[in-house]
Amino acid sequence: MEDLKEKIEEIVNKVKNDENFAKTFKENPIKAVESVLGVDLPDEKINEIITAVKAKVNLDGSGLMDKIKGLF
């Protein structure tokens, strides 16, 4: 489980710091995640990872402010 958390953090960092990877993640997140993991996982596992990465990117980036503004 810890290894999965590390991989999620690695993907989050790549999304934030590598424009090409961020573009790939936005256009085809499954392909992007599998390129980092180096293995082919079932779609449900990949989708869990994608959801976790998107949540972290939104919380750490400007996405959080957009969500907060929507509340008021």
Sequence and secondary structure as in RCSB ss.txt:
>XXXX:A:sequence
MEDLKEKIEEIVNKVKNDENFAKTFKENPIKAVESVLGVDLPDEKINEIITAVKAKVNLDGSGLMDKIKGLF
>XXXX:A:secstr
 HHHHHHHHHHHHHHHH HHHHHHHHH HHHHHHHHH S   HHHHHHHHHHHHHHHHHHSTHHHHHHHHH 
